[in-house]
Amino acid sequence: MSAASQSRPWDVHRLPSAAGRTFLITGGNAGIGYFAAEQLAATGAVVILGSRDRARADAAMASIRSRVPGARVRHLPLDLADLSSLKRAVDALDIGHLDAVVHNAGVALDDPPRRRTVDGHELMFGTNHLGHFALTQWLAPLLSTAPAGRVVTVGSFAARSERLDLADLQSAQDYRPKRTYGRSKLAQMSFGFELDRRLRTAGSRVLSVVAHPGGALDSLTPSRPPVAVTSPGVRLRALPCALVVQGKDAGAWPIVRAVLDPGVQGGQLWGPRVFGLRGAPRHEPVPSHMADPAVAAHLWAASTELTGSEPHLGFR
């Protein structure tokens, strides 16, 4: 990229070319992940949608191709709630390197009962955090081979008000769905910041960046049938909310910038400009509880044990 292009203000509607690069987005078939995939596909990159549902992935790819002529998109069967399946999934990628992975897929439950993954872990913590933690190990060789690999972890505004209970990471003793979800996203963000510290210590070229979509509502999101349909009436009624929040298309902007912008640095947090809830993407200060080294070390050790991963996740 030329010096002139690097000096231009970031424009969410005029993204730099990423031709020749390959990106994997977990949960790229819906929501924030879909719009990140659509926007990245427009840069000329190969975009891989990690999804356990083939039909939904096919619908997402058809939608992207209808809006991005010549889009290079493909599907990777991926189930983050089944740790034993992740190495096979990565082997099926059949690529020489991976320029970025976006850890986006997530489960959010509103009501009890407490549910479990195939491996017996609490479903939200197990999918949102442990699944991505384990996946990172299998992707490490591909990311390390890239000229400037990135791990972009998608957090949530909900994590700001939560704190990890290191004695009950999986909410076995006190399960409250919304709190458990917020803590699972906090665990993801803590992992993203700790991963970058470890990558810097190891002298790796790979960067770990954390991004969040702010307040992103379905009712303010443009329709992408058959992936998602928002009626004009629903959007009209939601317009007052647009003063403080936004749609999922705009919610994808910080994630896309974290993937593409050559000025982004490891260990940074990116989110919407206006109160962290809406607007163009900006670099945000990292809340201290998200990057506490002692908490992160405890979480990392527990995650390593629970997933059977290597302590250094295989990066070089």
N, C-alpha and C positions, 0 to 999 in steps of 0.2 A: 504494500500500500504506500502511495506517495506521501511525502511530507505535507503537501497541500491538503490531501484528503483526510489526514490525521488531524489537521488543525481546524477543519470545518466543525461547527457545532453539530452535536449529534442530532439527527433528524429521524424520528421513528418511522417516517414515511419514505425515507430515502436511505435505505440500508446499504452498507458497502458490499461489494461482491464477495462471495465465499465459494466461488467455483473451485472445484477440486478438493473441497473439504467434506468431511462426513461427520454428521451429528446424530446421536441417539437420544431420543426423548422418551422416558418412561411415562406411561399414561398419555401418550401423544394422540390418542383417539378421541379425546373429549376435553371440554373445559379449557383451562389455562394451557394445558399441554397441546391441545389441538391448535390454538391460535399461535403458540410459539412455533409449532411445526409449519403452519401456513406461512408465517412471516419469514422463517428461515429458509423455506423452500424457494421463496422469491429471490433469494440471494444467489441461487445457482448451486447450492450445496446439495449433497445427498442427505436426505433426512429419513431416519429410521424410526418408525413408531413402535415402541415396545408396549405390547398389549396382550393380555391373555385371551381376549375375545376377537376372533378372526373377523366376524361379521362387522363389528363396530370399527375395526381397523380398516376394513375394505371401504366402509362408508366414508370414513375420514379421508382416506387416500383419494377417493373419487371426488369428494368435495374440494380438496386441495387442488387436484388436477383441473377442476372446472374453473378455478380462480387464478391459477398460476400456470400459464401455458408452458409446457415442457418440464413441469415439476418432476424432480427425481425423488420419489418417495417409495419406501418399501416397509414391510411389516416384519417385526421380530416377535414370535410368540414368547411371552415373558410373564411369569407369575411370581411376584415378589413375596407372596405368602407361602411359597414352597422353596425353601433354601436349597434343597438337593437338586432342583431343576436349573439353577442359575448358570452353572458351568456349561451345561449342555446348550443353553440358550446362547451364551457368548460364543461357544464354538461354532454355532450355526451362523454367526455373523459373516464368517468367511471373508474378512477384510484384513488388509495389512496394517492399518493403523486407524485410530479414532481420534478426531480432533476435539470433540467435546461430548460429554454425557450430561444430560439435564435430568437430575433426580427429582422428578415431578410427581409421579404417580402417588396416590394416597387414598386411604380409606378414612371416612368421617362418619361416625355413628352418633345418632342423637339420643337413642334410648337403650336401656339394658335389654337383654342380658349381656354380660361380658362374653365375647366370642374369641375363638382361638384360631391360629393358623394351622396348617398341616403339621408344623413342627411343635405345636403346643404353646406357642407364644401368644400373648394378648394381641388381638388382630391389628389394632391401629399401631401400636408400638412395633409389632413384628413386621408389618408391611411397610409402614412409612419410614421407620428408622432401620431396623435390622435387615430388611430385604435390600435396601440401598447400600448399607454398610458391606454386606456380603457381596453384592454385585460389583462394588468398586474393586474388590480384590481380583475378580476374574477379568475386569476391564483394564487393570493396571498395565499389563504389558502393551496393550494396544494404545493406551493414552501416552505411555512413555515413549513409544515409537514415533508419535506425531511430533512435528516441529515445535508446537506450542500447545500441548494438550490442556484441556480444562475440565474440571469437575464443577458443575454448577448445581448447587443444592437449593431447592425451592422451599423456603420457609413460609411462615405465616405471621400476620399481625397478631394472631391469637397467642403466639408464644411470648409476647412481651409481658403479659401479666401472669405467666406461669413460672414455676420453679420445679426442677426435677427433685423427686423424692428418691434419693440414692438407695434407700433401704426397700423401696417398693417401685422399681422402675416399670413394672408391668401391671401396676394397679391391682394386684391380687388381693390386697388387704382393704382397699378403699377405691371402688370402681365408680367413677362418675364420668359418663361418656364425653361430655364437652371438655372437661378438664383433662381427661386422658388423651383426647385428640390434641389439645394445646401442648401438652407435655411431649407427645410424640413428635410434634413439629419443632419444639424446642430442642429435643434430642437430635433431630436432623441438623438444625442450625449449629448446635454445639459441635457436632461431628464435622461439619464443613469448615469451621474455624480451626478446629484442632488438626484436621487433615492438612490444612495449609501450613501450620506450624511444623508438622512432621515432614512435609515435603521440602520446606526450606532447610530444615536441619539435614536432610538427606542430599541436598544439592540438586533436587529434581527440577526439570524444566516445567513440569506440570503445575498448574495453578488450581487452587480450590477457592471458589467464590460462592457467596450466599446471596440469594435474591428473594424478594417476596412481592406478591401482586398487589398489596394494599387491600382496599375494599373492593372486591370484584363480584358483581351481582349478575345472575342469569338474566334478570329482568332488564338490564341495561346493555345486554350483549346482542350484537347483530345476529340474525338467523343464519344458520348454516345447515339447511335441510339436506339429508335426513339426520345429520349429527345432532343438531339442536334447532328448535324452532321457537322464536319469541314473537308473539303476535303484536301487531301495532298497538292494540289496546293496552297490553301489559307494559310495553315500553313507554307509552304515554303516561300511564299512572305512575311509573317509576321515575319520571323526569325530575321531580323535586329532589330525589336522592342523588342525582348527578352533581349536585352542589358539593357533596362530600365524598362520594364514591364513584365507581366507574364500572364499565363492562369488562368481561374477561378478555376481550381483544386488547384493550389497553392494559389490563393486568399482566399480559404477557410481555409488555415492553421492557421492564427491568431484566427479565430473564434473557430476552434476546440480546440486550446490550451486554449483559454479563458474558454471553457466549462470543459475541462478535467484536466488541470494542477493543482495539489493541492497547488502549490506555488503561484498561481495567487491570488491577493488581490483585494478587492472591491475598486472601484474608479479608477482602472488602465485603461490605453489605450494600446491596443496591435495592432501591424501592421507589415508589412514586414520590414526586416532588412535593405535593401539597399535603402536609401533615402525615406523610407516609401512607396516605389513603388513595390519592388519585393524582393524575398528571404524568408528565414526562419523567423518565427515569433519572435518578440522581444517586450519587454515592452518599450513604448515610453513616453516622457514627454507630459503632457497634455497642449495644447495651452490655454493660459489664457482666450481667448474669449469663449472657449467651456465650461468652468467651472466657469464662473462669477456668484457668488451667487445671486447678485441682478437681473441679467437677468434671471437666472434659476427660481428664486422665482416668477417673473412676468409670465414667461412661464407656470410654474406649476399652478398658480392660474387661468390663462386663460384656460388651458387645462382641469382643473377640472370643470370649468363652462361649457365649450363647450361639454364635454362628459357626464356631470352629474355624475362624479365619486366622491368617497369619498376623502377628502383631503389627507388622509394617505394611500389610496389604499388598506386598509384592512390587512396590514402586521402586524405580531407580532413577 
